[in-house]
Amino acid sequence: HGDFVLAVAFNHDGSLVATGCRDCKLRFVEAASGAAVRQVEHGDWVFAVMFNHDGSLAATGSLKEGSRVAGQLRLVSPASGAVVREVEHSAGVRAVAFNHDGSLVATGSMDKKLRFVEA
C-alpha cells in the first residue's frame, strides 16, 4: 500500500480481502497468499469497505482527498474492478453496510446523516 490503510474487510468465505487506503485505491488481495488480485483507482481516500453477502459487490465509502465537504459511495465488482454505481454525498462517507440480502446499502457520513441506497 502506498499510504495509510483505512479500511479492511473479508468476503463471505474468507478467501478475499478488500482494503481501502489513503492513496485513493481500493485493493483486492487473496487472503491465503497475500497476493494482490486487483487494484482499483478510486480518486478519493477510501475510509470504509464491505462485501455483500455473496461477494459479488464491494461497497466503499470515501472522502475527497483533503476535503471534509464531499464524499461518495461506490459499488465495485471484485471480479472485474468495474464501478457498478456511484452515489455522491455532501460529506465524507465513513461507514458502509449491506443488508442481509445485499439489496440495500446503508451509509454513514460526516454530515451526521444515515442514508439508504439500493444496490
C-alpha positions as a Markdown table, in Angstrom:
| # | Residue | x | y | z |
|---|---|---|---|---|
| 1 | His | 0.0 | 0.0 | 0.0 |
| 2 | Gly | 1.2 | 3.5 | -0.8 |
| 3 | Asp | -0.3 | 5.2 | 2.2 |
| 4 | Phe | -2.3 | 4.5 | 5.4 |
| 5 | Val | -4.7 | 1.6 | 5.2 |
| 6 | Leu | -8.0 | 3.0 | 6.4 |
| 7 | Ala | -10.4 | 0.0 | 5.9 |
| 8 | Val | -10.3 | -3.8 | 5.7 |
| 9 | Ala | -13.0 | -6.4 | 5.0 |
| 10 | Phe | -13.1 | -10.1 | 4.2 |
| 11 | Asn | -15.6 | -11.6 | 1.7 |
| 12 | His | -18.1 | -14.2 | 2.8 |
| 13 | Asp | -15.9 | -17.2 | 2.6 |
| 14 | Gly | -12.7 | -15.5 | 3.8 |
| 15 | Ser | -10.8 | -16.0 | 0.5 |
| 16 | Leu | -10.6 | -12.4 | -0.5 |
| 17 | Val | -9.8 | -9.2 | 1.4 |
| 18 | Ala | -10.6 | -5.7 | 0.3 |
| 19 | Thr | -8.6 | -2.8 | 1.6 |
| 20 | Gly | -9.2 | 1.0 | 1.4 |
| 21 | Cys | -6.3 | 3.3 | 1.5 |
| 22 | Arg | -5.4 | 7.0 | 1.8 |
| 23 | Asp | -3.5 | 6.6 | -1.5 |
| 24 | Cys | -7.0 | 6.6 | -3.2 |
| 25 | Lys | -7.0 | 3.0 | -4.2 |
| 26 | Leu | -9.3 | 0.0 | -3.4 |
| 27 | Arg | -7.3 | -3.2 | -3.4 |
| 28 | Phe | -8.5 | -6.9 | -3.5 |
| 29 | Val | -6.0 | -9.3 | -2.0 |
| 30 | Glu | -6.0 | -13.2 | -1.8 |
| 31 | Ala | -6.2 | -14.0 | 1.9 |
| 32 | Ala | -4.2 | -17.2 | 1.7 |
| 33 | Ser | -1.2 | -15.8 | -0.2 |
| 34 | Gly | -1.4 | -12.1 | 0.3 |
| 35 | Ala | -1.1 | -11.7 | -3.4 |
| 36 | Ala | -2.8 | -8.6 | -5.0 |
| 37 | Val | -5.7 | -9.7 | -7.2 |
| 38 | Arg | -6.9 | -6.3 | -8.4 |
| 39 | Gln | -6.3 | -2.6 | -7.7 |
| 40 | Val | -9.0 | 0.0 | -8.5 |
| 41 | Glu | -8.3 | 3.7 | -8.7 |
| 42 | His | -10.8 | 5.4 | -6.5 |
| 43 | Gly | -9.8 | 9.0 | -6.7 |
| 44 | Asp | -10.7 | 9.6 | -3.1 |
| 45 | Trp | -9.5 | 8.4 | 0.3 |
| 46 | Val | -11.3 | 5.1 | 0.9 |
| 47 | Phe | -12.5 | 5.1 | 4.5 |
| 48 | Ala | -14.9 | 2.2 | 4.5 |
| 49 | Val | -15.3 | -1.1 | 2.6 |
| 50 | Met | -17.7 | -4.1 | 2.9 |
| 51 | Phe | -18.6 | -7.0 | 0.7 |
| 52 | Asn | -22.2 | -8.0 | 0.0 |
| 53 | His | -23.4 | -11.5 | 1.1 |
| 54 | Asp | -22.3 | -13.4 | -1.9 |
| 55 | Gly | -19.1 | -11.4 | -2.6 |
| 56 | Ser | -20.2 | -10.1 | -6.0 |
| 57 | Leu | -20.0 | -6.4 | -4.9 |
| 58 | Ala | -17.9 | -4.3 | -2.6 |
| 59 | Ala | -19.2 | -1.1 | -1.2 |
| 60 | Thr | -16.8 | 1.7 | -0.4 |
| 61 | Gly | -17.2 | 5.0 | 1.4 |
| 62 | Ser | -14.8 | 7.8 | 0.6 |
| 63 | Leu | -13.8 | 11.3 | 1.4 |
| 64 | Lys | -12.5 | 13.6 | -1.3 |
| 65 | Glu | -8.8 | 14.0 | -0.7 |
| 66 | Gly | -8.1 | 16.9 | 1.6 |
| 67 | Ser | -11.8 | 17.7 | 2.0 |
| 68 | Arg | -14.5 | 17.5 | 4.7 |
| 69 | Val | -17.3 | 18.5 | 2.4 |
| 70 | Ala | -17.7 | 15.8 | -0.2 |
| 71 | Gly | -17.8 | 12.1 | -0.3 |
| 72 | Gln | -19.1 | 9.1 | -2.3 |
| 73 | Leu | -20.5 | 5.6 | -2.1 |
| 74 | Arg | -19.2 | 3.3 | -4.8 |
| 75 | Leu | -20.3 | -0.2 | -5.6 |
| 76 | Val | -17.4 | -2.2 | -7.2 |
| 77 | Ser | -17.3 | -5.6 | -8.8 |
| 78 | Pro | -14.3 | -7.5 | -7.2 |
| 79 | Ala | -14.3 | -9.9 | -10.2 |
| 80 | Ser | -13.7 | -7.1 | -12.8 |
| 81 | Gly | -12.9 | -4.0 | -10.8 |
| 82 | Ala | -15.7 | -2.2 | -12.6 |
| 83 | Val | -17.6 | 0.5 | -10.8 |
| 84 | Val | -21.2 | -0.5 | -10.9 |
| 85 | Arg | -22.7 | 2.5 | -9.2 |
| 86 | Glu | -21.6 | 5.9 | -7.7 |
| 87 | Val | -23.7 | 8.0 | -5.3 |
| 88 | Glu | -22.4 | 11.4 | -4.3 |
| 89 | His | -22.7 | 12.5 | -0.7 |
| 90 | Ser | -22.5 | 16.1 | 0.7 |
| 91 | Ala | -19.8 | 14.9 | 3.2 |
| 92 | Gly | -17.3 | 12.1 | 3.6 |
| 93 | Val | -18.7 | 8.6 | 3.8 |
| 94 | Arg | -17.1 | 6.9 | 6.9 |
| 95 | Ala | -19.3 | 3.8 | 7.2 |
| 96 | Val | -21.0 | 1.4 | 4.8 |
| 97 | Ala | -23.1 | -1.8 | 5.4 |
| 98 | Phe | -25.1 | -4.1 | 3.2 |
| 99 | Asn | -28.4 | -5.5 | 4.4 |
| 100 | His | -28.8 | -9.3 | 4.7 |
| 101 | Asp | -29.8 | -10.0 | 1.0 |
| 102 | Gly | -27.4 | -7.3 | -0.4 |
| 103 | Ser | -30.2 | -5.2 | -2.0 |
| 104 | Leu | -29.6 | -2.2 | 0.2 |
| 105 | Val | -26.6 | -0.3 | 1.4 |
| 106 | Ala | -26.6 | 2.0 | 4.4 |
| 107 | Thr | -24.0 | 4.8 | 4.6 |
| 108 | Gly | -22.9 | 7.0 | 7.5 |
| 109 | Ser | -21.3 | 10.3 | 6.7 |
| 110 | Met | -19.5 | 13.2 | 8.2 |
| 111 | Asp | -22.6 | 15.4 | 7.9 |
| 112 | Lys | -24.3 | 13.3 | 10.6 |
| 113 | Lys | -26.6 | 11.6 | 8.1 |
| 114 | Leu | -27.6 | 8.0 | 7.6 |
| 115 | Arg | -28.6 | 7.2 | 4.0 |
| 116 | Phe | -30.0 | 4.1 | 2.3 |
| 117 | Val | -29.1 | 3.3 | -1.3 |
| 118 | Glu | -30.4 | 0.5 | -3.4 |
| 119 | Ala | -27.6 | -1.8 | -4.5 |
